[in-house]
Amino acid sequence: MAAHAGEKAQKTGDFYCASCSEKVHVTQGDEIPPCPNGHKTFEARRNEPGNKS
């Protein structure tokens, strides 16, 4: 499921940009920022505590 800049992160983890694959680390409850290249859609999340992805 895609996540977008400006949304609140439901879990702490690394979000990977759908356009350029840049990584953004976000803490649960914080607003997801745009990737360093200004893109706003993230297609993958990894390194979430409690998940093995």
PDB file of N, CA, C and O in Angstrom:
ATOM      1  N   MET A   1       0.836  -1.175   0.000  1.00  0.00           N
ATOM      2  CA  MET A   1       0.000   0.000   0.000  1.00  0.00           C
ATOM      3  C   MET A   1       0.883   1.241   0.000  1.00  0.00           C
ATOM      4  O   MET A   1       1.821   1.333   0.792  1.00  0.00           O
ATOM      5  N   ALA A   2       0.597   2.179  -0.864  1.00  0.00           N
ATOM      6  CA  ALA A   2       1.396   3.384  -0.987  1.00  0.00           C
ATOM      7  C   ALA A   2       1.156   4.330   0.186  1.00  0.00           C
ATOM      8  O   ALA A   2       0.053   4.415   0.725  1.00  0.00           O
ATOM      9  N   ALA A   3       2.204   5.027   0.557  1.00  0.00           N
ATOM     10  CA  ALA A   3       2.119   6.090   1.561  1.00  0.00           C
ATOM     11  C   ALA A   3       2.507   7.386   0.866  1.00  0.00           C
ATOM     12  O   ALA A   3       3.190   7.373  -0.158  1.00  0.00           O
ATOM     13  N   HIS A   4       2.067   8.501   1.429  1.00  0.00           N
ATOM     14  CA  HIS A   4       2.322   9.789   0.785  1.00  0.00           C
ATOM     15  C   HIS A   4       2.871  10.796   1.784  1.00  0.00           C
ATOM     16  O   HIS A   4       2.522  10.773   2.965  1.00  0.00           O
ATOM     17  N   ALA A   5       3.738  11.683   1.292  1.00  0.00           N
ATOM     18  CA  ALA A   5       4.256  12.762   2.118  1.00  0.00           C
ATOM     19  C   ALA A   5       3.081  13.546   2.692  1.00  0.00           C
ATOM     20  O   ALA A   5       2.094  13.808   2.004  1.00  0.00           O
ATOM     21  N   GLY A   6       3.204  13.909   3.951  1.00  0.00           N
ATOM     22  CA  GLY A   6       2.150  14.651   4.626  1.00  0.00           C
ATOM     23  C   GLY A   6       1.265  13.776   5.496  1.00  0.00           C
ATOM     24  O   GLY A   6       0.589  14.278   6.395  1.00  0.00           O
ATOM     25  N   GLU A   7       1.260  12.474   5.242  1.00  0.00           N
ATOM     26  CA  GLU A   7       0.483  11.551   6.076  1.00  0.00           C
ATOM     27  C   GLU A   7       1.260  11.255   7.355  1.00  0.00           C
ATOM     28  O   GLU A   7       2.480  11.413   7.399  1.00  0.00           O
ATOM     29  N   LYS A   8       0.549  10.828   8.387  1.00  0.00           N
ATOM     30  CA  LYS A   8       1.195  10.396   9.627  1.00  0.00           C
ATOM     31  C   LYS A   8       1.624   8.935   9.469  1.00  0.00           C
ATOM     32  O   LYS A   8       0.858   8.102   8.984  1.00  0.00           O
ATOM     33  N   ALA A   9       2.848   8.639   9.881  1.00  0.00           N
ATOM     34  CA  ALA A   9       3.352   7.269   9.817  1.00  0.00           C
ATOM     35  C   ALA A   9       2.652   6.421  10.872  1.00  0.00           C
ATOM     36  O   ALA A   9       2.620   6.787  12.047  1.00  0.00           O
ATOM     37  N   GLN A  10       2.094   5.294  10.454  1.00  0.00           N
ATOM     38  CA  GLN A  10       1.424   4.401  11.389  1.00  0.00           C
ATOM     39  C   GLN A  10       2.419   3.554  12.165  1.00  0.00           C
ATOM     40  O   GLN A  10       2.119   3.075  13.258  1.00  0.00           O
ATOM     41  N   LYS A  11       3.623   3.368  11.588  1.00  0.00           N
ATOM     42  CA  LYS A  11       4.683   2.615  12.244  1.00  0.00           C
ATOM     43  C   LYS A  11       6.012   3.282  11.959  1.00  0.00           C
ATOM     44  O   LYS A  11       6.167   3.965  10.947  1.00  0.00           O
ATOM     45  N   THR A  12       6.971   3.084  12.850  1.00  0.00           N
ATOM     46  CA  THR A  12       8.336   3.535  12.611  1.00  0.00           C
ATOM     47  C   THR A  12       8.952   2.637  11.548  1.00  0.00           C
ATOM     48  O   THR A  12       8.762   1.421  11.579  1.00  0.00           O
ATOM     49  N   GLY A  13       9.686   3.220  10.612  1.00  0.00           N
ATOM     50  CA  GLY A  13      10.354   2.415   9.603  1.00  0.00           C
ATOM     51  C   GLY A  13      10.953   3.265   8.508  1.00  0.00           C
ATOM     52  O   GLY A  13      10.925   4.494   8.565  1.00  0.00           O
ATOM     53  N   ASP A  14      11.500   2.587   7.504  1.00  0.00           N
ATOM     54  CA  ASP A  14      12.102   3.236   6.351  1.00  0.00           C
ATOM     55  C   ASP A  14      11.119   3.185   5.195  1.00  0.00           C
ATOM     56  O   ASP A  14      10.626   2.117   4.835  1.00  0.00           O
ATOM     57  N   PHE A  15      10.843   4.324   4.627  1.00  0.00           N
ATOM     58  CA  PHE A  15       9.951   4.446   3.479  1.00  0.00           C
ATOM     59  C   PHE A  15      10.813   4.648   2.248  1.00  0.00           C
ATOM     60  O   PHE A  15      11.754   5.441   2.275  1.00  0.00           O
ATOM     61  N   TYR A  16      10.502   3.933   1.155  1.00  0.00           N
ATOM     62  CA  TYR A  16      11.280   4.018  -0.079  1.00  0.00           C
ATOM     63  C   TYR A  16      10.448   4.665  -1.173  1.00  0.00           C
ATOM     64  O   TYR A  16       9.332   4.233  -1.460  1.00  0.00           O
ATOM     65  N   CYS A  17      11.003   5.704  -1.779  1.00  0.00           N
ATOM     66  CA  CYS A  17      10.316   6.502  -2.789  1.00  0.00           C
ATOM     67  C   CYS A  17       9.916   5.655  -3.994  1.00  0.00           C
ATOM     68  O   CYS A  17      10.690   4.827  -4.474  1.00  0.00           O
ATOM     69  N   ALA A  18       8.694   5.880  -4.471  1.00  0.00           N
ATOM     70  CA  ALA A  18       8.185   5.153  -5.636  1.00  0.00           C
ATOM     71  C   ALA A  18       8.860   5.615  -6.922  1.00  0.00           C
ATOM     72  O   ALA A  18       8.893   4.867  -7.899  1.00  0.00           O
ATOM     73  N   SER A  19       9.398   6.835  -6.941  1.00  0.00           N
ATOM     74  CA  SER A  19       9.997   7.370  -8.158  1.00  0.00           C
ATOM     75  C   SER A  19      11.493   7.108  -8.274  1.00  0.00           C
ATOM     76  O   SER A  19      11.994   6.799  -9.355  1.00  0.00           O
ATOM     77  N   CYS A  20      12.213   7.234  -7.141  1.00  0.00           N
ATOM     78  CA  CYS A  20      13.678   7.153  -7.237  1.00  0.00           C
ATOM     79  C   CYS A  20      14.314   6.203  -6.221  1.00  0.00           C
ATOM     80  O   CYS A  20      15.536   6.056  -6.200  1.00  0.00           O
ATOM     81  N   SER A  21      13.515   5.566  -5.392  1.00  0.00           N
ATOM     82  CA  SER A  21      13.971   4.582  -4.392  1.00  0.00           C
ATOM     83  C   SER A  21      14.791   5.175  -3.246  1.00  0.00           C
ATOM     84  O   SER A  21      15.414   4.424  -2.494  1.00  0.00           O
ATOM     85  N   GLU A  22      14.808   6.507  -3.092  1.00  0.00           N
ATOM     86  CA  GLU A  22      15.487   7.116  -1.941  1.00  0.00           C
ATOM     87  C   GLU A  22      14.784   6.674  -0.666  1.00  0.00           C
ATOM     88  O   GLU A  22      13.571   6.460  -0.658  1.00  0.00           O
ATOM     89  N   LYS A  23      15.546   6.541   0.406  1.00  0.00           N
ATOM     90  CA  LYS A  23      15.014   6.099   1.697  1.00  0.00           C
ATOM     91  C   LYS A  23      14.771   7.298   2.605  1.00  0.00           C
ATOM     92  O   LYS A  23      15.589   8.216   2.676  1.00  0.00           O
ATOM     93  N   VAL A  24      13.635   7.275   3.297  1.00  0.00           N
ATOM     94  CA  VAL A  24      13.307   8.270   4.313  1.00  0.00           C
ATOM     95  C   VAL A  24      12.917   7.504   5.566  1.00  0.00           C
ATOM     96  O   VAL A  24      12.005   6.677   5.526  1.00  0.00           O
ATOM     97  N   HIS A  25      13.597   7.768   6.682  1.00  0.00           N
ATOM     98  CA  HIS A  25      13.254   7.107   7.946  1.00  0.00           C
ATOM     99  C   HIS A  25      12.233   7.964   8.684  1.00  0.00           C
ATOM    100  O   HIS A  25      12.413   9.174   8.824  1.00  0.00           O
ATOM    101  N   VAL A  26      11.160   7.331   9.154  1.00  0.00           N
ATOM    102  CA  VAL A  26      10.086   8.051   9.832  1.00  0.00           C
ATOM    103  C   VAL A  26       9.726   7.310  11.126  1.00  0.00           C
ATOM    104  O   VAL A  26       9.686   6.080  11.165  1.00  0.00           O
ATOM    105  N   THR A  27       9.468   8.080  12.171  1.00  0.00           N
ATOM    106  CA  THR A  27       9.055   7.539  13.459  1.00  0.00           C
ATOM    107  C   THR A  27       7.529   7.543  13.541  1.00  0.00           C
ATOM    108  O   THR A  27       6.878   8.472  13.064  1.00  0.00           O
ATOM    109  N   GLN A  28       6.969   6.508  14.144  1.00  0.00           N
ATOM    110  CA  GLN A  28       5.513   6.391  14.288  1.00  0.00           C
ATOM    111  C   GLN A  28       4.916   7.689  14.808  1.00  0.00           C
ATOM    112  O   GLN A  28       5.399   8.260  15.786  1.00  0.00           O
ATOM    113  N   GLY A  29       3.860   8.150  14.142  1.00  0.00           N
ATOM    114  CA  GLY A  29       3.155   9.355  14.551  1.00  0.00           C
ATOM    115  C   GLY A  29       3.679  10.625  13.909  1.00  0.00           C
ATOM    116  O   GLY A  29       2.995  11.649  13.922  1.00  0.00           O
ATOM    117  N   ASP A  30       4.886  10.580  13.344  1.00  0.00           N
ATOM    118  CA  ASP A  30       5.442  11.749  12.668  1.00  0.00           C
ATOM    119  C   ASP A  30       4.890  11.857  11.255  1.00  0.00           C
ATOM    120  O   ASP A  30       4.444  10.867  10.674  1.00  0.00           O
ATOM    121  N   GLU A  31       4.924  13.052  10.717  1.00  0.00           N
ATOM    122  CA  GLU A  31       4.499  13.279   9.340  1.00  0.00           C
ATOM    123  C   GLU A  31       5.580  12.780   8.384  1.00  0.00           C
ATOM    124  O   GLU A  31       6.767  13.019   8.602  1.00  0.00           O
ATOM    125  N   ILE A  32       5.170  12.095   7.341  1.00  0.00           N
ATOM    126  CA  ILE A  32       6.109  11.587   6.346  1.00  0.00           C
ATOM    127  C   ILE A  32       6.549  12.763   5.467  1.00  0.00           C
ATOM    128  O   ILE A  32       5.710  13.428   4.859  1.00  0.00           O
ATOM    129  N   PRO A  33       7.863  13.023   5.396  1.00  0.00           N
ATOM    130  CA  PRO A  33       8.329  14.123   4.565  1.00  0.00           C
ATOM    131  C   PRO A  33       8.503  13.669   3.113  1.00  0.00           C
ATOM    132  O   PRO A  33       8.524  12.468   2.844  1.00  0.00           O
ATOM    133  N   PRO A  34       8.627  14.609   2.178  1.00  0.00           N
ATOM    134  CA  PRO A  34       8.981  14.216   0.801  1.00  0.00           C
ATOM    135  C   PRO A  34      10.369  13.579   0.812  1.00  0.00           C
ATOM    136  O   PRO A  34      11.147  13.811   1.738  1.00  0.00           O
ATOM    137  N   CYS A  35      10.683  12.787  -0.197  1.00  0.00           N
ATOM    138  CA  CYS A  35      12.026  12.215  -0.293  1.00  0.00           C
ATOM    139  C   CYS A  35      13.018  13.359  -0.569  1.00  0.00           C
ATOM    140  O   CYS A  35      12.598  14.463  -0.916  1.00  0.00           O
ATOM    141  N   PRO A  36      14.324  13.107  -0.418  1.00  0.00           N
ATOM    142  CA  PRO A  36      15.312  14.162  -0.649  1.00  0.00           C
ATOM    143  C   PRO A  36      15.249  14.770  -2.062  1.00  0.00           C
ATOM    144  O   PRO A  36      15.749  15.872  -2.288  1.00  0.00           O
ATOM    145  N   ASN A  37      14.641  14.056  -2.997  1.00  0.00           N
ATOM    146  CA  ASN A  37      14.527  14.563  -4.369  1.00  0.00           C
ATOM    147  C   ASN A  37      13.174  15.225  -4.634  1.00  0.00           C
ATOM    148  O   ASN A  37      12.870  15.586  -5.771  1.00  0.00           O
ATOM    149  N   GLY A  38      12.364  15.384  -3.584  1.00  0.00           N
ATOM    150  CA  GLY A  38      11.104  16.108  -3.698  1.00  0.00           C
ATOM    151  C   GLY A  38       9.887  15.285  -4.079  1.00  0.00           C
ATOM    152  O   GLY A  38       8.795  15.838  -4.208  1.00  0.00           O
ATOM    153  N   HIS A  39      10.042  13.972  -4.264  1.00  0.00           N
ATOM    154  CA  HIS A  39       8.896  13.123  -4.602  1.00  0.00           C
ATOM    155  C   HIS A  39       8.048  12.879  -3.360  1.00  0.00           C
ATOM    156  O   HIS A  39       8.546  12.968  -2.237  1.00  0.00           O
ATOM    157  N   LYS A  40       6.774  12.572  -3.558  1.00  0.00           N
ATOM    158  CA  LYS A  40       5.862  12.485  -2.420  1.00  0.00           C
ATOM    159  C   LYS A  40       5.142  11.159  -2.256  1.00  0.00           C
ATOM    160  O   LYS A  40       4.294  11.038  -1.372  1.00  0.00           O
ATOM    161  N   THR A  41       5.448  10.158  -3.077  1.00  0.00           N
ATOM    162  CA  THR A  41       4.792   8.854  -2.965  1.00  0.00           C
ATOM    163  C   THR A  41       5.832   7.794  -2.640  1.00  0.00           C
ATOM    164  O   THR A  41       6.897   7.736  -3.254  1.00  0.00           O
ATOM    165  N   PHE A  42       5.503   6.956  -1.661  1.00  0.00           N
ATOM    166  CA  PHE A  42       6.398   5.885  -1.218  1.00  0.00           C
ATOM    167  C   PHE A  42       5.702   4.555  -1.430  1.00  0.00           C
ATOM    168  O   PHE A  42       4.538   4.387  -1.065  1.00  0.00           O
ATOM    169  N   GLU A  43       6.432   3.592  -2.031  1.00  0.00           N
ATOM    170  CA  GLU A  43       5.804   2.316  -2.360  1.00  0.00           C
ATOM    171  C   GLU A  43       6.213   1.173  -1.446  1.00  0.00           C
ATOM    172  O   GLU A  43       5.541   0.142  -1.422  1.00  0.00           O
ATOM    173  N   ALA A  44       7.289   1.325  -0.696  1.00  0.00           N
ATOM    174  CA  ALA A  44       7.742   0.219   0.143  1.00  0.00           C
ATOM    175  C   ALA A  44       8.147   0.744   1.510  1.00  0.00           C
ATOM    176  O   ALA A  44       8.635   1.865   1.650  1.00  0.00           O
ATOM    177  N   ARG A  45       7.929  -0.107   2.526  1.00  0.00           N
ATOM    178  CA  ARG A  45       8.372   0.203   3.883  1.00  0.00           C
ATOM    179  C   ARG A  45       9.182  -0.985   4.375  1.00  0.00           C
ATOM    180  O   ARG A  45       8.837  -2.139   4.121  1.00  0.00           O
ATOM    181  N   ARG A  46      10.258  -0.688   5.078  1.00  0.00           N
ATOM    182  CA  ARG A  46      11.092  -1.764   5.645  1.00  0.00           C
ATOM    183  C   ARG A  46      11.569  -1.347   7.031  1.00  0.00           C
ATOM    184  O   ARG A  46      11.427  -0.195   7.440  1.00  0.00           O
ATOM    185  N   ASN A  47      12.129  -2.304   7.730  1.00  0.00           N
ATOM    186  CA  ASN A  47      12.734  -2.079   9.058  1.00  0.00           C
ATOM    187  C   ASN A  47      11.726  -1.572  10.080  1.00  0.00           C
ATOM    188  O   ASN A  47      12.052  -0.752  10.937  1.00  0.00           O
ATOM    189  N   GLU A  48      10.495  -2.073   9.976  1.00  0.00           N
ATOM    190  CA  GLU A  48       9.496  -1.732  10.983  1.00  0.00           C
ATOM    191  C   GLU A  48       9.642  -2.695  12.149  1.00  0.00           C
ATOM    192  O   GLU A  48       9.662  -3.910  11.953  1.00  0.00           O
ATOM    193  N   PRO A  49       9.744  -2.160  13.368  1.00  0.00           N
ATOM    194  CA  PRO A  49       9.857  -3.062  14.529  1.00  0.00           C
ATOM    195  C   PRO A  49       8.671  -4.017  14.575  1.00  0.00           C
ATOM    196  O   PRO A  49       7.522  -3.612  14.398  1.00  0.00           O
ATOM    197  N   GLY A  50       8.963  -5.270  14.810  1.00  0.00           N
ATOM    198  CA  GLY A  50       7.911  -6.278  14.895  1.00  0.00           C
ATOM    199  C   GLY A  50       7.618  -6.969  13.561  1.00  0.00           C
ATOM    200  O   GLY A  50       6.921  -7.983  13.533  1.00  0.00           O
ATOM    201  N   ASN A  51       8.134  -6.438  12.472  1.00  0.00           N
ATOM    202  CA  ASN A  51       7.958  -7.052  11.157  1.00  0.00           C
ATOM    203  C   ASN A  51       9.310  -7.560  10.667  1.00  0.00           C
ATOM    204  O   ASN A  51      10.351  -6.992  10.998  1.00  0.00           O
ATOM    205  N   LYS A  52       9.288  -8.609   9.894  1.00  0.00           N
ATOM    206  CA  LYS A  52      10.540  -9.176   9.395  1.00  0.00           C
ATOM    207  C   LYS A  52      10.842  -8.749   7.974  1.00  0.00           C
ATOM    208  O   LYS A  52      11.663  -9.383   7.311  1.00  0.00           O
ATOM    209  N   SER A  53      10.199  -7.679   7.476  1.00  0.00           N
ATOM    210  CA  SER A  53      10.438  -7.207   6.109  1.00  0.00           C
ATOM    211  C   SER A  53      11.556  -6.216   6.037  1.00  0.00           C
ATOM    212  O   SER A  53      11.878  -5.726   4.955  1.00  0.00           O
TER     213      SER A  53
END
